[in-house]
Structure formats: structure tokens, C-alpha cells
Amino acid sequence: MTAVKRLKVAHIRSHDEYRLDLSPEVTIITGANGSGKTSLLEAVYISLQGGSFRGSDGDILQKESPWWRIDVTLDDDQERVIKFDPTKTTSRKQFTIDNKTTARIPAKLKHPVVLFEPEDLRLLHGSPARRRQFIDRFITQLNPLYGTSLRKYERALKQRNNLLKSAHISDDQLFAWNVALAEHGSYIIEQRIAFIEQINQNLAELYRSIAGTHDDVSIHYSHTYIGDIKQKLLNDLHLHLERDRYLGSTSVGPHRHDVLFEINTSPALSVASRGEARTIVLALKFLEVDIIEQLTDKTPIILLDDVFSELDASRQQLLTSQLKGHQIIITSATSHAGEHLRHVKL
């Protein structure tokens, strides 16, 4: 089992410099809101996944600082150094692992991370963008090609939207971007549907074991496709062209889709209580851990960002007991969270 043994950050958000030794089991980082707890989880995430879960490389840089740096030591004594220098024109961020420096972490050196944020507990009642982000982040860890397709789709979407805002634009100028959106968008849709089907295989059973009920819970993709998805997307882009010109943005495609939850065949958004919604999210997170382990043969590191304050004592206990055997790093604004566990105070 891989674990982070030591973390050091410099010029990361509110931290001038900070060093932290971590337990291979559970560490709780406590401190007031705004003290930089989440930034430490963010640094761990970057060191293992290559990018942040809450901003760009420039966003992370402490105000008026010339650069930022993250140093991580894993339990096998592997050293990872990540540097960001905004003055460079290329390769502004660099990773040095095993004395080899690259602009990205190679896929084989990425280590899976399961992140749990307070917003995740509002997943069912949050925005479609939040639900898309949940499924996209999940799939990207398991399939590097998916992350590449997402980036290419987003670039093509930006280019098409820019053209749509122009006063004079021909269909031919848009066609190349339509093709790119259809190509990458069809792959994104296929992967989302496949992973949602995989989640559905065990979601209801796990939910019932947590909740102690006989309720049926399921997850669905908002759009159903039969046949050639790429051709269907191309047709939709052409069909909605005049509306898109009027709006100045692309109105169809996976960037507009949603992930839907049902409980006993009714929309969970309408009928699920707060406790039921949170139990569904807990079940999803436990499934995320299980699926990652099955498909990668790696034990993910668990990052819990201030979620204890959102959970009652029984769900706190369930969370830590269910994830036993993983390195868990928890942030909390209160020192009472997980009182039986090791705390580090900022």
C-alpha cells in the first residue's frame, strides 16, 4: 500500500512554507477556516495526480510569490518534487520523480486518490456541472485517454463558442469544430454510460447495507443513445446551429448532460431526505474506492476535506471503519472530529 510519509509546501496559497509528517493510517489536520488545511490536501493531490482539484496552477501561487513548490516523500522513500514558475514560456510546471523531470506525471506513476468534499454531500441537489465533475474525475483516474478526450473536447468547445460570437461566420468554418466535438464527445458519453452501469451493479446493495432499509437506489445518464453516437452529435450540432448562433454558445453535447439519481424509481432530487441523500453519496464514495482497487490493483489514498462537520457521529464512524486499510488524510475546523485519531494543528 502506497502512502505519503512527508509533505512540504512553499508559496502554496496561504503557506509561505509548511512541513507535515503523515501517518500511514489516519491523520487529521485541524485549524480555523482559512488557515490552509485544504491547500495541504491539494498539494498531496497534485503530487499524485498531476493537477489540482480546485484551480489552475496560477491560482495556487501565493500572492506576489515568484514560484511554488511541493516536496513529497512516499513510504518507499520515493521523492517527488513539483515546481511551478510562471515566468517560463513553456513547461511552467515540472515534476521530478526518481531523478527524471517531466512536464506531466507519466500515467504509470500516478497514484489513485479518492477526494471527499463537503459539496459532494450535496451532489444530488447540486448543479449538473457538479455531477458531471464527479463522474469525470472518477473516470479520468481509471482511464487516462478519457482525461485527454475531455481536454480536447473543452478546447474544441471554446473555439466553436468563440466563432459563434462572431458576426460573420460560415458553416464551413464551424464544421471542423463540429467534427472534433462529435469525435471526443461521443467517447466521453460512451465512457460515462459504461461507468454508470458499473456503479449500478452494486449501488443499491451497498446503500441498503448502510441505511438498513430495503430501498432501491440507482444512477442514470440523462441522455439515451442508440446507434452511432458520433453521427448523432454531428446531427444535433447542425440542427441547433441557428439557436447556437443566437445564444453565442453550444447548446448540445456532453457538457450539457447530467447524472440522475433515483430512489424507489422516483427522482431522488424530489423525494430523498437529507439523510438519504448523504447515504447515497457515502455509498458512491465507497464504490469509487472499490472500483479503483479492482481496476488498478492499487490502494487509493483518501482525502476527506472538512466532511466530518457535515456528518453525524454514526456516519463519521462508518466512514473511518469502511475505509480502514487506506491512508486517510482528514481536515477539520474542529478538534472534536475523530477524537480517537491523530491530529495535526495548523
VOBA-276267 format. One record per residue (C-alpha): x, y, z. Coordinates in pm, whole numbers, padded with zeros to 5 digits, always signed. Example, Ala and Ser with C-alpha at 12.3 -4.5 7.8 and 13.67 -1.06 7.14 Angstrom:
// VOBA-276267
+01230-00450+00780 +01367-00106+00714 
This chain:
// VOBA-276267
+00000+00000+00000 +00145+00337-00106 +00126+00618+00149 +00256+00973+00174 +00512+00993+00454 +00611+01360+00439 +00479+01675+00273 +00648+02011+00234 +00500+02311+00053 +00636+02654-00030 +00438+02955-00157 +00122+02746-00191 -00183+02969-00137 -00164+03093+00228 +00151+02895+00314 +00495+03059+00296 +00644+02728+00392 +00497+02431+00578 +00614+02079+00654 +00399+01789+00771 +00471+01428+00869 +00178+01198+00795 +00060+00873+00949 +00029+00576+00712 -00316+00526+00863 -00516+00836+00963 -00407+01197+01013 -00648+01479+01100 -00535+01834+01020 -00726+02087+01231 -00733+02464+01218 -00956+02763+01166 -01126+02829+00835 -00879+02997+00600 -00573+02853+00774 -00470+02650+00468 -00590+02299+00555 -00741+02227+00214 -00425+02358+00045 -00230+02071+00202 -00475+01815+00064 -00449+01995-00270 -00070+01958-00263 -00098+01583-00195 -00348+01553-00480 -00119+01739-00723 +00178+01522-00629 -00014+01202-00704 -00247+01306-00987 -00060+01590-01158 -00319+01865-01122 -00533+02046-00869 -00897+01969-00786 -00982+02335-00724 -00796+02569-00955 -00525+02633-01210 -00151+02630-01144 -00155+03010-01127 -00440+03012-00875 -00230+02808-00635 +00060+03056-00632 +00080+03263-00315 +00019+03630-00387 +00332+03813-00509 +00546+03499-00480 +00777+03414-00773 +00710+03037-00773 +00558+02749-00578 +00697+02410-00486 +00571+02081-00342 +00800+01812-00199 +00654+01471-00116 +00817+01161+00026 +00632+00832-00017 +00664+00539+00222 +00907+00364-00015 +01125+00679+00017 +01047+00788-00338 +01087+01166-00361 +00855+01375-00575 +00921+01744-00641 +00673+01965-00824 +00778+02319-00921 +00579+02596-01085 +00744+02904-01234 +00500+03147-01402 +00781+03339-01574 +00860+03048-01807 +00703+03044-02153 +00691+02662-02166 +00691+02382-01906 +00598+02623-01629 +00515+02323-01409 +00768+02042-01377 +00764+01709-01195 +01082+01540-01079 +01033+01176-00982 +01318+00927-00947 +01555+01199-01076 +01359+01230-01402 +01196+01564-01484 +00885+01587-01699 +00607+01838-01770 +00342+01583-01667 +00331+01283-01436 +00351+00969-01653 +00031+00762-01622 +00222+00470-01469 +00346+00696-01185 +00008+00844-01097 -00145+00706-00782 -00523+00696-00731 -00681+00941-00487 -01040+00948-00364 -01137+01301-00263 -01441+01372-00047 -01550+01737-00018 -01849+01897+00160 -02001+01975-00180 -02007+01602-00255 -02267+01561+00018 -02486+01799-00180 -02421+01613-00503 -02783+01511-00559 -02918+01862-00503 -02625+02047-00660 -02576+02160-01017 -02544+01926-01318 -02188+02060-01357 -02102+01924-01013 -02238+01581-01102 -02053+01581-01434 -01733+01673-01249 -01785+01384-01008 -01815+01122-01282 -01541+01280-01498 -01288+01289-01214 -01370+00929-01130 -01325+00800-01487 -01008+01004-01552 -00823+00823-01273 -00906+00489-01432 -00868+00580-01798 -00600+00835-01898 -00748+00853-02251 -01067+00991-02101 -00884+01288-01949 -00720+01356-02287 -01058+01345-02463 -01207+01582-02205 -00930+01837-02260 -00961+01814-02639 -01339+01845-02619 -01314+02152-02395 -01064+02318-02633 -01288+02249-02934 -01591+02376-02742 -01411+02700-02658 -01310+02753-03022 -01663+02685-03150 -01817+02918-02892 -01572+03194-02988 -01671+03155-03354 -02042+03159-03268 -01995+03502-03110 -01853+03640-03436 -02086+03846-03655 -01989+03671-03978 -01917+03302-03960 -01978+03035-04224 -02094+02678-04174 -01764+02559-04321 -01566+02740-04051 -01771+02567-03783 -01761+02222-03942 -01410+02129-03826 -01503+02208-03467 -01831+02017-03503 -01633+01711-03608 -01392+01748-03313 -01679+01789-03067 -01858+01485-03209 -01544+01270-03204 -01437+01347-02848 -01791+01397-02720 -01902+01052-02833 -01612+00890-02646 -01696+01091-02331 -02060+00981-02347 -01970+00616-02407 -01735+00611-02108 -01981+00789-01878 -02258+00543-01964 -02027+00243-01915 -01906+00358-01572 -02257+00448-01457 -02363+00093-01548 -02072-00041-01344 -02171+00172-01043 -02530+00049-01071 -02423-00312-01030 -02357-00260-00656 -02504+00079-00560 -02843-00042-00433 -02698-00326-00227 -02435-00103-00066 -02690+00170+00005 -02921-00081+00178 -02634-00216+00389 -02551+00137+00509 -02907+00262+00555 -03054-00060+00693 -03352-00032+00458 -03494-00213+00156 -03493+00096-00067 -03379+00068-00426 -03126+00329-00541 -02994+00374-00895 -02798+00619-01108 -02867+00703-01474 -02725+00910-01758 -02954+01191-01868 -02936+01107-02240 -03002+00777-02414 -02824+00694-02740 -02895+00416-02987 -02658+00358-03277 -02376+00589-03385 -02326+00848-03108 -02073+01048-03311 -02315+01088-03601 -02598+01177-03363 -02387+01455-03208 -02294+01589-03553 -02662+01594-03648 -02757+01771-03324 -02488+02037-03370 -02615+02107-03720 -02981+02102-03615 -02927+02355-03334 -02689+02584-03525 -02926+02880-03551 -03008+02864-03181 -02637+02841-03101 -02568+03148-03317 -02835+03339-03127 -02703+03225-02786 -02336+03259-02878 -02265+02917-02726 -02302+02546-02798 -02629+02414-02658 -02587+02039-02719 -02325+01784-02618 -02189+01612-02306 -02106+01948-02145 -02484+01991-02108 -02565+01640-01983 -02647+01529-01630 -02621+01230-01396 -02958+01142-01244 -03036+00955-00921 -03349+00760-00837 -03476+00612-00514 -03756+00357-00548 -03795+00465-00915 -03866+00829-00819 -03624+01119-00877 -03403+01138-00568 -03382+01515-00616 -03752+01536-00531 -03805+01261-00274 -03476+01187-00093 -03436+01326+00256 -03110+01492+00360 -03001+01174+00537 -03089+00954+00238 -02900+01186+00000 -02590+01171+00219 -02612+00793+00247 -02627+00767-00135 -02312+00980-00159 -02132+00768+00103 -02223+00456-00096 -02090+00620-00413 -01760+00707-00247 -01717+00354-00111 -01789+00217-00460 -01535+00458-00606 -01270+00313-00376 -01373-00047-00461 -01379+00007-00838 -01042+00186-00838 -00887-00103-00644 -01040-00363-00876 -00931-00192-01198 -00588-00057-01097 -00478-00308-00832 -00373-00005-00625 -00499+00115-00287 -00616+00476-00325 -00524+00743-00073 -00833+00900+00082 -00861+01279+00125 -01154+01398+00339 -01184+01776+00326 -01387+01901+00622 -01665+01645+00573 -01682+01535+00939 -01864+01857+01027 -02135+01756+00778 -02185+01404+00917 -02337+01274+01238 -02129+01056+01472 -02257+00727+01328 -02167+00825+00970 -01827+00954+01084 -01760+00616+01241 -01887+00437+00931 -01660+00642+00709 -01340+00567+00901 -01425+00199+00961 -01525+00133+00598 -01200+00289+00473 -00974+00111+00721 -00662-00018+00549 -00616+00302+00347 -00413+00611+00426 -00671+00874+00520 -00590+01245+00550 -00870+01450+00704 -00912+01824+00752 -01147+01967+01012 -01221+02306+01162 -01293+02141+01498 -01060+01941+01718 -01352+01720+01824 -01368+01540+01489 -01232+01187+01518 -01108+01243+01873 -00955+00894+01883 -00732+00972+01582 -00401+01156+01542 -00436+01534+01496 -00205+01795+01347 -00299+02154+01429 -00219+02441+01191 
